[in-house]
Amino acid sequence: MIIRQETNNDHKEVFSVIESAFKEAEFADHNEQFLVERLRKSDAFIPELSMVAQIDRKIVGHILLTKLKIKNKSNEFDSLALAPVSVLPEFQGKGIGGKLIFESHKKAKELGYNSIILLGHEKYYPRFGYEQAEKYGIELPFDVPKENCMVIELVENGLKGVNGIVEYPKEFNK
Ligand SMILES: CC(C)(COP(=O)(O)OP(=O)(O)OC[C@H]1O[C@@H](n2cnc3c(N)ncnc32)[C@H](O)[C@@H]1OP(=O)(O)O)[C@@H](O)C(=O)NCCC(=O)NCCS
């Protein structure tokens, strides 16, 4: 398996990977494939952080990290949203999602980002180093349990002095 940057030629296949991955997913609106299409056209898009997992010539997984802001009364900070991450159902549970997350962290760090924010399952993401956003005084703009609001520091003290409310790209609002 290789993990590489998505290219324009991959869009159709990635669309169906996301659609299939989320088909049976519990906490999903089943429109994640359209979210990715909107984000690709937005200012929040970073081409290097739309990545695919490929086995032979088949795309089996995808991950997208886009720009967001954390804002408080006096400051705003740059960070990234991890959303969504998708693995084809028949390839799940083999570590592909984990590899996509790991490689996206590595690339985000190379590009100079210090942190990532996500809304996700409290049992899955801590293994990659995610912690509750609340610990850092960071709030996500969703009415969801705090256990699901998570952040990771990509570098030591990457969130030092950073707190506030997360402002997602407007494309997340449909
Ligand atoms: C979430 C997802 C990307 C993980 O990819 P994967 O390749 O299956 O994951 P890995 O093989 O790296 O890790 C498997 C582990 O993740 C757990 N896991 C997988 N999906 C999970 C989910 N939605 N919630 C909680 N845990 C999950 C498995 O139980 C397994 O745990 P274990 O190692 O303790 O047995 C994939 O399952 C998927 O596409 N799911 C549907 C879409 C989705 O829910 N995406 C996440 C929201 S953005």
The ligand as a MOL file (V3000), in Angstrom:
LIG
                    3D

  0  0  0     0  0            999 V3000
M  V30 BEGIN CTAB
M  V30 COUNTS 48 50 0 0 0
M  V30 BEGIN ATOM
M  V30 1 C -12.8440 5.1850 10.8400 0
M  V30 2 C -12.0440 4.5090 9.7210 0
M  V30 3 C -11.4690 5.5580 8.8010 0
M  V30 4 C -10.9100 3.7320 10.3840 0
M  V30 5 O -10.1390 3.1170 9.3680 0
M  V30 6 P -9.6210 1.6190 9.5330 0
M  V30 7 O -8.6350 1.3680 8.4560 0
M  V30 8 O -10.7830 0.7160 9.6390 0
M  V30 9 O -8.9200 1.7580 10.9650 0
M  V30 10 P -7.6650 1.0050 11.5180 0
M  V30 11 O -7.5500 -0.3460 10.8960 0
M  V30 12 O -6.4980 1.9040 11.4650 0
M  V30 13 O -8.0720 0.8650 13.0370 0
M  V30 14 C -9.0440 -0.0900 13.3800 0
M  V30 15 C -9.5540 0.2330 14.7440 0
M  V30 16 O -10.4080 1.3550 14.6740 0
M  V30 17 C -11.6380 1.0580 15.2740 0
M  V30 18 N -12.6390 1.7970 14.5500 0
M  V30 19 C -12.8340 1.8260 13.2330 0
M  V30 20 N -13.8520 2.6380 12.9350 0
M  V30 21 C -14.2880 3.1650 14.0870 0
M  V30 22 C -15.3080 4.0660 14.4260 0
M  V30 23 N -16.1150 4.6420 13.5120 0
M  V30 24 N -15.4630 4.3530 15.7130 0
M  V30 25 C -14.6780 3.7960 16.6640 0
M  V30 26 N -13.7010 2.9440 16.3960 0
M  V30 27 C -13.5050 2.6240 15.1220 0
M  V30 28 C -11.8050 -0.4210 15.1060 0
M  V30 29 O -12.7070 -0.9170 16.0710 0
M  V30 30 C -10.3920 -0.8830 15.3560 0
M  V30 31 O -10.1390 -0.9050 16.7410 0
M  V30 32 P -9.1360 -1.9600 17.4190 0
M  V30 33 O -7.7850 -1.6890 16.8000 0
M  V30 34 O -9.1910 -1.6020 18.8610 0
M  V30 35 O -9.6840 -3.2740 17.0500 0
M  V30 36 C -12.9010 3.5180 8.8940 0
M  V30 37 O -13.3740 2.5260 9.7360 0
M  V30 38 C -14.0580 4.1730 8.1630 0
M  V30 39 O -13.9180 4.6020 7.0240 0
M  V30 40 N -15.2230 4.2090 8.8120 0
M  V30 41 C -16.4150 4.7990 8.2310 0
M  V30 42 C -16.2730 6.2790 8.0990 0
M  V30 43 C -16.0230 6.9430 9.4230 0
M  V30 44 O -16.7070 6.7120 10.4160 0
M  V30 45 N -14.9960 7.8270 9.4690 0
M  V30 46 C -14.5830 8.5100 10.6820 0
M  V30 47 C -15.3320 9.7390 10.9040 0
M  V30 48 S -14.5890 11.1420 10.1200 0
M  V30 END ATOM
M  V30 BEGIN BOND
M  V30 1 1 1 2
M  V30 2 1 2 3
M  V30 3 1 2 4
M  V30 4 1 2 36
M  V30 5 1 4 5
M  V30 6 1 5 6
M  V30 7 2 6 7
M  V30 8 1 6 8
M  V30 9 1 6 9
M  V30 10 1 9 10
M  V30 11 2 10 11
M  V30 12 1 10 12
M  V30 13 1 10 13
M  V30 14 1 13 14
M  V30 15 1 14 15
M  V30 16 1 15 16
M  V30 17 1 15 30
M  V30 18 1 16 17
M  V30 19 1 17 18
M  V30 20 1 17 28
M  V30 21 1 18 19
M  V30 22 1 18 27
M  V30 23 2 19 20
M  V30 24 1 20 21
M  V30 25 1 21 22
M  V30 26 2 21 27
M  V30 27 1 22 23
M  V30 28 2 22 24
M  V30 29 1 24 25
M  V30 30 2 25 26
M  V30 31 1 26 27
M  V30 32 1 28 29
M  V30 33 1 28 30
M  V30 34 1 30 31
M  V30 35 1 31 32
M  V30 36 2 32 33
M  V30 37 1 32 34
M  V30 38 1 32 35
M  V30 39 1 36 37
M  V30 40 1 36 38
M  V30 41 2 38 39
M  V30 42 1 38 40
M  V30 43 1 40 41
M  V30 44 1 41 42
M  V30 45 1 42 43
M  V30 46 2 43 44
M  V30 47 1 43 45
M  V30 48 1 45 46
M  V30 49 1 46 47
M  V30 50 1 47 48
M  V30 END BOND
M  V30 END CTAB
M  END
